[in-house]
Amino acid sequence: MNLFLLVFLLIYGAAHCWFVFRLMQAFPVLQTWWLFPVGWCLLMVAAPILSRLLEREGQTFAASLAAYIGYSWMGLLFLFLSLSVFLELVRLLHWSVHFFLRLPDLGLLAPRPGFLCCFGLALLISCYGWFEAGKLKVEQHRVITSKLPKGAARVRVVQISDLHIGLIVGSQQVQQLVATVKSLKPDLLVATGDIVDGHISHVDGVSQMLRELQPPLGMVAVLGNHEYYAGLGSSRRFLELSGFQLLQDQTTLVGAYLALVGVDDPAAKRFGRNGIADETGLLDGIPHDRFVLLLKHRPVVVQKNIGQFDLQLSGHVHKGQIFPFNLLTWLNFPVRAGMNQLAGGSRLYVSRGTGTWGPPIRFLAPPELTVIDLEPAQK
């Protein structure tokens, strides 16, 4: 964790240095008052850490305020940085062409107009992203399978993932989620990790809200990395109080046709959990006539297991949450959001996530509630 914190401070601090440099370049008069922008940036770098410390001390209001301001600024800064890097590429292209051809000067490339354009556009996108983050989108998919006998009733599976209940996502968002899930009338509800984020003892009544759902085939969850960051004991208690059956490298038979395999997150090893089960061994023990639903937080497919499961449900990447961050997540998880057809009849579905982590905004990656209808083949 210390290494992660050091890397975070270095990268986030460098982003603020870039912002201050561009600000001073655009408004030289601020060089006399450099203490104010530098002080603000230092405060914003510390805000995510400060919010966690306040949360642990039970200062919920102060922690939520620090988190909301700090993470909103983080999203704004990321957008500004992305736009300003793009502007630098345009400036470099203009200079390269100008070296051979006489091109008119572009006023937008000057320091002040360029800064104002990038910051203003980043602010507008952030405002739009705040509204997009609150618009939960239902994604519906049909999966035709021969493992449901002809004439059998449809089995509706609803997936939630990456809700991140904590300082920013609270009871209001969960209430909206529960109402939407109820209207969909699922047979089975699955949660593919990162349902909690940080200490959640201050979020009153949330577990009771989730417990109201009670679909016929139950509620099943696997752990994500943030359940371990928040504390395994409190995360388990919350999920169990919410009515979820937790699968940690375990399998369970559901109804007459389904088999669920729950794979624990690799973060378990970093927090001292030994003896993590072999995914291949878990799949080998499943009856072949069952539709195998593999629940796994991270969208990583073990190649030798393709064909041993019918559908893997994952999350974790949020589709980047704020474009163009998805270009960076692609480097580590080169899969697209949504349904991916694999070899051997297997499929992988990657959720964009139901909530938000960090900045309470989304841009070109709206939150989703996934509905997958399993239907019998007609022939």
Helices and strands as residue ranges (DSSP letters): H 2-26, G 28-33, H 35-56, H 60-100, G 107-109, H 111-133, E 137-145, E 155-160, H 171-184, E 188-192, H 206-211, E 219-222, H 225-230, H 232-241, E 245-246, E 250-254, E 258-263, H 267-270, H 279-284, E 291-296, G 303-305, E 311-314, G 318-320, H 326-332, E 338-341, G 343-345, E 347-350, E 368-376
